[in-house]
Amino acid sequence: MILSRRSIILSGLAASAAGALPRFAYAAAGTPKRLVFVIQRGAADGLATVAPTGDPAFAAARRALADESVGGTKLDAMFTLHPALAASATLFGAKQAHFAHAVATAYRDRSHFDGQNMLEGGGSRPYGRDDGWVGRLLTLLPAAEREALAIAPAVPLALRGPVQAGTYAPSRLPQADADLVARLTAMYADDALLRPLWESAVKTQELAGDIGGNNGRNGAELGKLAASLMLPKDGARVMMVETGGWDTHSGQRGRLAAQLRGLDQLIGALQAGLGAAWNDTLVIVATEFGRTVEVNGTGGTDHGTASAAMLLGGRLAAGGEVSADWPGLSAAARHEGRDLKPTRSLESVIAGAVAHHYALDPKRVMATLYPDA
């Protein structure tokens, strides 16, 4: 595969050790503004991420999972942030985080593939578009400001469109087992040329695991990588970061805490890595749909409808706030008797945040990002 300046695909552990990693550079960008879209593939539980602990029906509805929020930061009289989101809580206190609750795309079924397609494509139905909302956003920016990159094996639907985007990811080669990695590490230990290349390849390969792995440090490494690709003057200005592992059908308490810890460390590392550029950065964290209000028989939750989205950055329009037209969690208030009812479109949340960030006309942004709405 030929590498272009916009498409950087690492060639795998063994191949990386055999020769220098590819060098790459972007055309100089003309704006300090940066946008990062973090997708939570698997349907993240917004009722645990931003728990409505002030809802009188919350404790009874969540039963065994009601105490997931113990030790978390009280955001206001209604909502408590999950305790694994410590850095995000600090950003909220500094008015650099906003949480939008009871939001959903126009999708109302419960297929991950269809839901993610709707979230990324921004169409009115699954597979109704072959381009994505981020890709369409690029057309609103000057040519020098359109450098876009995904930390993913291939360009995700959200980034597809008339403006070419690149990728940065480990190869799809089979995962090397720990014994082989250890043997090759020892082999290259005394090689001044190959040792740093090998160590870099191993670190990159580790990012392919779930974001919550390694006690959340996988998320921190991912955040550092994203910052390193965006901070240079000629770096990417728009980025998409894929995270998986959010499908908590069983054993949710520990699994979700690990995922959120990884996400929190990603955000913290991204902020630290960008430094002063964080003030001109908008991070959008969103998932394809939420999870059921009630806990299932295996200590998890099933596919639901509405969830919570996160907006983070140095100059938010409503930092330090939770926005929600809260529907309530009583059985009568739920969507189809089982899910958190959506009361606001995720599309409007994303379009509004993007319009404010880039100082663009909100109507034009909405029509461009979501032309089928």
Protein Blocks (a to p, Z undefined) as FASTA:
>chain_A
ZZdfklccdebjklmmmpccddddddddfbfbdcdddddehiaafklmmccfkbmklmmm
nmmmmmmmgoiacfblmbccdfklmmlmmmmmnopaccdehiacfbfbfcfklmmmmmmn
opabehkbcbdfklmmmmmpcfklmcccdddfbdcfklgcjbdcddddddfbdcddfklm
mmmmmmmmmmmklmmmmmmmmmmmmmmpcfkggnhmmmmmmmmmmmmmmmpmklcfbdcd
ddehiacfbhklmmmmmmmmmmmmmmmmmmmmnmmmlmmcccddddfbdcdfbdcfkopa
cddfbdcdddedjbdfbghiacdddebjafklpghhlaccdfbdfklmmmmmmmmmnopa
fklmmmmmmmmZZ
